[in-house]
Amino acid sequence: MQKVLGALMAVAWALPAPAPAAMAPATGVEGPCGTRAHVLQMLAERYGETRRQTGWISGEGIVELYVSDSSGSWTLTLTVPLGKTCLVASGHGALTQPVRPAVAEQAA
């Protein structure tokens, strides 16, 4: 799970950050957006997803990964400073079991 989360978070940080001026009322972020409460309620009710990982993109927003243990679905969201939460990516096949660290990581 940690390798998958790390890879997804790396993808999120590699995405171009929206320019602050572009984040005016419509946020400037592509993809479906809504109020944070509405988006999180939809992820929980429709897909059974709960938050698993959070990351901060300096000055641009918060990236979060939501995963469903039952279906393996996952969603990556971005919440910008003006409060809009947008769906960045989603898919299926998330690992729901903890990944054992590699031997080198165990020694560290």
SVG drawing of the C-alpha trace seen along z (x, -y; Angstrom):
<svg xmlns="http://www.w3.org/2000/svg" viewBox="-24 -36 44 44">
<polyline fill="none" stroke="black" stroke-width="0.4" points="0.0,0.0 2.8,-2.4 4.4,-2.0 1.1,-2.6 0.4,-5.7 3.9,-7.0 3.6,-6.6 0.2,-8.3 1.5,-11.2 4.5,-11.5 2.2,-11.8 0.2,-14.5 3.3,-16.6 4.4,-16.2 1.1,-17.7 1.4,-21.4 0.1,-23.6 -2.8,-26.0 -1.8,-29.6 -3.3,-31.6 -5.1,-34.0 -6.7,-31.1 -8.2,-29.8 -10.7,-32.6 -14.3,-31.6 -14.1,-28.5 -10.7,-27.4 -9.0,-27.0 -8.5,-23.3 -9.6,-21.0 -11.9,-18.1 -15.0,-17.8 -15.0,-20.2 -17.3,-21.0 -17.4,-22.0 -15.1,-19.8 -18.1,-18.5 -20.0,-17.5 -17.0,-15.8 -16.1,-13.8 -19.7,-12.8 -19.9,-11.5 -16.7,-9.5 -17.9,-7.9 -21.5,-7.2 -21.0,-6.1 -17.6,-4.4 -17.0,-3.7 -13.7,-5.5 -11.9,-6.9 -8.9,-9.1 -5.6,-7.3 -2.9,-9.9 -2.6,-13.6 0.1,-15.9 0.7,-19.6 1.6,-21.3 3.3,-24.5 1.0,-27.5 -1.2,-25.6 -3.4,-23.2 -3.8,-19.8 -3.7,-16.5 -5.5,-13.6 -5.9,-9.9 -9.1,-8.1 -9.4,-4.3 -12.1,-1.7 -11.1,1.5 -14.1,3.4 -13.7,2.5 -10.1,1.4 -11.2,-1.9 -9.2,-5.0 -9.5,-8.7 -6.9,-11.5 -8.3,-15.0 -6.9,-18.5 -8.3,-21.1 -7.2,-24.6 -6.9,-27.5 -10.3,-28.9 -11.9,-25.8 -12.9,-23.9 -12.1,-20.2 -11.4,-18.7 -11.1,-15.1 -7.6,-14.8 -7.5,-11.0 -9.3,-7.8 -9.1,-4.1 -9.3,-0.6 -6.8,1.9 -5.6,0.1 -3.7,2.4 -5.6,2.6 -3.1,4.6 0.0,3.1 3.1,3.6 6.1,5.1 9.2,2.9 12.0,4.1 15.0,5.6 17.1,2.4 14.2,0.3 14.0,2.6 17.7,2.1 17.4,-1.7"/>
</svg>
